[in-house]
């Protein structure tokens, strides 16, 4: 019989951390972070990473497991999350997967394609061609090879264009062909909960949080990261929402207000994409975390599943 795992999903700034901690106080749950930015050490303010006191109250697995110059893939997340889930089940508790990286949730619950390993020489050649021709031209080349992948990838998304071209170069198969044959999903009974505040309220919360980040040292955090010799703005960590825009400001290419505005727009766009992902999810229990007693509503929903949820702590 599949063991249960709870997925707590939602757009950025929807209050997932506070809800997760409240649920841990009622049920035998342990948190696994599902966030592609929280894996990086030294990226605390701009990611709204839980502080030390919060992590002491409710430890989060898969936080601070990579340096910012290292890459972390959806496949690595699935392997790490499965290991953490088995450890939590062995403790007699239930995994609570919390975050907004919808690709990670989808990979865990529905399976993920096992792509071929990267090749440094191939990547270097692709980068050299891009330096000469530009990434839009490389995107056009990808469209000739794999129209399906090209339709999903922005013409300026250098990281994803590079990977799609690399996959074809090293394997002779397109990225779309690889993705049509995913591995089996994780063997668990996933109980999906989504926090979905009203759009206008969410936008207001996003702006308030960004301003709080800036007031609490976000610029200084990015300044310190820019001094790391192994880091540049094209690495996945520095492409995270907020970091890319603040880096551009600190590089002298934008004023502070322009950097703030672009970070705000990018964060709202991220929230929109996250909401779109949630609309495509099935068997999803949705709740507005800012309206009524959301914790009571979620607790009642979980209790309806019976078993270990039937008797809260």
C-alpha positions in Angstrom: 0.0 0.0 0.0 1.3 3.5 -0.9 2.3 5.6 2.0 0.8 9.1 2.3 2.6 12.4 1.6 1.0 15.9 1.7 1.8 18.5 -1.0 1.3 22.1 0.1 1.5 24.2 -3.0 0.9 27.8 -3.9 2.2 30.9 -5.6 5.0 32.9 -4.0 4.0 35.0 -1.0 0.8 33.0 -0.4 1.9 32.1 3.2 2.9 28.5 2.7 5.6 28.5 5.4 3.2 29.7 8.1 0.5 27.2 7.1 3.1 24.4 7.0 4.3 25.1 10.5 0.7 25.3 11.9 0.0 21.9 10.3 3.1 20.4 11.8 1.8 21.5 15.2 -1.4 19.6 14.7 -0.3 16.5 12.8 2.8 14.2 12.7 4.3 15.9 9.7 7.9 16.7 8.7 8.6 19.4 6.1 10.5 18.9 2.8 11.2 22.1 0.9 10.1 22.1 -2.8 11.8 25.3 -3.8 14.6 25.6 -6.4 16.1 28.7 -4.8 16.0 27.6 -1.1 18.5 24.8 -1.9 21.3 27.4 -2.2 23.4 28.6 0.8 23.9 32.3 1.2 20.6 33.2 -0.5 18.4 33.9 2.4 16.8 37.3 2.1 15.8 37.3 -1.5 14.3 33.8 -1.2 12.4 34.5 2.0 14.1 31.5 3.5 12.8 30.6 6.9 15.0 32.1 9.6 16.9 30.1 12.3 14.2 30.2 14.8 11.6 29.0 12.3 13.8 26.2 11.2 14.4 25.2 14.9 10.6 25.0 15.4 10.0 23.2 12.1 13.1 21.8 10.4 13.0 21.9 6.6 14.8 19.2 4.6 16.4 20.2 1.2 17.3 23.7 2.3 21.0 24.9 2.1 22.2 21.8 0.2 24.1 23.5 -2.6 26.5 26.3 -3.2 25.2 29.1 -5.5 27.6 28.2 -8.2 26.3 24.6 -8.4 23.4 23.4 -10.5 20.5 21.5 -9.1 18.1 19.7 -11.4 14.5 18.4 -11.1 16.0 14.8 -11.3 18.3 15.5 -8.3 15.3 16.9 -6.4 13.3 13.8 -7.0 16.1 11.6 -5.7 16.7 13.8 -2.7 13.0 14.1 -1.9 12.4 10.3 -2.2 15.2 9.7 0.3 13.8 12.3 2.7 10.3 10.8 2.4 11.5 7.3 3.3 13.4 8.7 6.3 10.3 10.5 7.5 8.1 7.4 7.0 10.7 5.4 9.0 10.2 7.9 11.8 6.5 7.1 11.8 5.6 10.6 10.4 4.3 11.9 7.1 6.2 14.0 4.6 4.8 17.5 4.1 6.2 18.8 0.8 6.0 22.6 0.8 6.9 25.1 -1.9 6.2 26.8 -5.2 8.5 25.0 -7.7 5.7 23.3 -9.6 8.1 21.5 -11.9 9.5 19.7 -8.9 6.1 18.7 -7.7 5.2 17.4 -11.2 8.4 15.5 -11.5 7.8 13.8 -8.1 4.2 13.0 -8.5 4.1 12.1 -12.2 7.6 11.0 -13.1 10.5 12.7 -14.9 12.4 12.0 -18.0 15.9 10.6 -17.4 17.9 12.9 -19.7 21.5 12.0 -20.9 24.4 13.4 -18.9 25.8 16.8 -19.9 29.0 17.2 -22.0 31.2 20.2 -21.2 32.8 20.3 -24.7 29.3 20.4 -26.3 28.1 23.1 -24.0 31.3 25.2 -24.7 30.6 24.9 -28.5 27.0 25.9 -28.0 28.1 28.9 -25.9 30.6 29.9 -28.5 28.0 29.7 -31.3 25.6 31.8 -29.1 28.3 34.4 -28.5 28.7 34.7 -32.3 25.1 34.5 -33.4 23.0 35.4 -30.3 20.6 33.2 -28.3 17.5 34.1 -30.5 19.4 32.5 -33.4 20.2 29.5 -31.3 16.5 29.3 -30.4 15.7 29.3 -34.2 18.2 26.5 -34.7 16.4 24.6 -31.9 13.1 25.2 -33.6 14.4 23.4 -36.7 15.5 20.4 -34.6 12.7 20.3 -31.9 9.8 22.5 -32.6 7.9 21.3 -29.6 10.6 22.2 -27.2 11.3 25.5 -28.9 7.6 26.5 -28.5 7.9 26.0 -24.7 11.2 27.9 -24.4 11.6 31.7 -24.5 14.0 32.9 -27.3 16.2 34.5 -24.6 16.2 31.6 -22.1 19.9 30.7 -22.7 20.0 28.0 -20.1 17.1 26.0 -21.4 18.1 26.5 -25.1 21.6 25.3 -24.3 20.3 22.2 -22.6 17.9 21.3 -25.3 20.6 21.6 -28.0 23.1 19.7 -25.8 20.6 16.8 -25.3 20.2 16.5 -29.1 24.0 16.8 -29.8 25.0 14.1 -27.3 22.2 11.6 -27.9 20.8 12.2 -31.4 17.3 12.4 -29.8 15.4 15.6 -29.2 14.5 16.8 -25.7 10.8 16.3 -26.5 11.5 12.6 -27.4 13.2 12.1 -24.1 10.4 13.8 -22.2 7.8 11.6 -23.8 9.2 8.6 -21.9 9.2 9.7 -18.3 10.2 7.4 -15.4 7.6 6.1 -12.9 6.4 8.6 -10.4 7.3 8.3 -6.7 5.4 5.5 -5.0 3.3 7.5 -2.6 -0.3 8.6 -2.0 -0.1 12.3 -2.6 -2.6 14.5 -0.9 -2.6 17.9 -2.7 -3.4 21.2 -1.1 -3.2 24.6 -2.8 -3.1 28.0 -1.1 -4.7 30.4 -3.6 -5.3 34.0 -2.3 -7.1 36.5 -4.5 -5.0 38.0 -7.2 -5.1 41.6 -6.0 -4.3 40.6 -2.5 -1.4 38.4 -3.6 0.1 41.2 -5.7 -0.1 43.5 -2.7 1.7 40.9 -0.5 4.4 40.4 -3.2 5.1 44.1 -3.2 5.2 44.4 0.6 7.5 41.4 0.9 9.9 42.7 -1.8 10.1 46.1 0.0 10.8 44.3 3.3 13.6 42.3 1.6 15.2 45.5 0.3 14.9 47.1 3.7 16.4 44.0 5.4 19.6 43.8 3.3 18.7 42.2 -0.1 21.1 44.6 -1.9 23.9 43.7 0.5 23.2 40.0 0.1 23.5 40.2 -3.7 26.6 42.4 -3.5 28.3 39.7 -1.4 27.2 37.0 -3.9 28.6 39.1 -6.8 32.1 38.9 -5.1 32.1 35.1 -5.4 34.6 34.2 -8.2 32.6 31.2 -9.3 29.3 33.1 -9.7 27.9 34.9 -12.7 24.4 36.1 -13.5 23.7 33.3 -16.0 23.9 30.5 -13.4 20.6 29.1 -12.3 20.8 30.5 -8.7 21.3 34.0 -10.0 18.5 33.6 -12.5 16.1 33.3 -9.5 13.4 36.0 -9.4 14.7 39.1 -7.7 18.4 38.1 -7.8 18.8 38.7 -11.5 17.2 42.1 -11.4 19.1 43.3 -8.4 22.4 42.0 -9.9 21.6 44.1 -13.0 21.0 47.1 -10.8 24.2 46.6 -8.9 26.1 46.1 -12.1 25.1 49.7 -13.0 22.7 48.8 -15.7 19.5 49.9 -13.9 18.7 52.4 -11.2 17.6 51.1 -7.8 14.0 51.9 -8.6 14.2 50.3 -12.0 15.7 47.2 -10.4 13.0 47.1 -7.8 10.2 47.5 -10.4 11.6 44.8 -12.6 12.0 42.4 -9.6 8.3 43.2 -8.7 7.1 42.5 -12.2 9.1 39.3 -12.5 7.8 38.1 -9.1 4.2 38.7 -10.2 4.8 36.9 -13.5 6.2 34.0 -11.5 3.0 33.9 -9.4 0.9 33.9 -12.5 2.8 30.9 -13.9 2.5 29.1 -10.6 -1.3 29.7 -10.5 -1.5 28.4 -14.1 0.3 25.2 -13.1 -2.1 24.8 -10.2 -5.1 25.0 -12.5 -3.8 22.0 -14.4 -3.4 19.9 -11.3 -6.0 17.2 -10.5 -7.5 16.1 -7.1 -6.5 19.5 -5.6 -8.0 20.9 -2.4 -7.8 24.7 -2.7 -8.2 27.2 0.1 -7.7 30.9 0.5 -5.1 31.2 3.3 -6.2 34.8 4.0 -9.9 34.2 4.3 -11.6 32.5 7.3 -9.8 29.8 9.3 -7.6 28.2 6.6 -5.8 25.9 9.1 -9.1 24.5 10.3 -10.3 24.0 6.8 -7.1 22.1 5.8 -7.2 20.1 9.1 -10.8 19.0 8.4 -9.8 18.0 4.9 -6.9 16.0 6.1 -9.0 14.4 8.9 -11.4 13.2 6.2 -8.5 11.1 4.8 -8.6 9.0 8.0 -5.7 7.0 9.4 -2.9 9.0 10.9 -4.8 12.3 10.1 -7.9 11.4 12.0 -6.6 12.3 15.5 -4.7 15.6 15.5 -1.9 16.2 18.1 
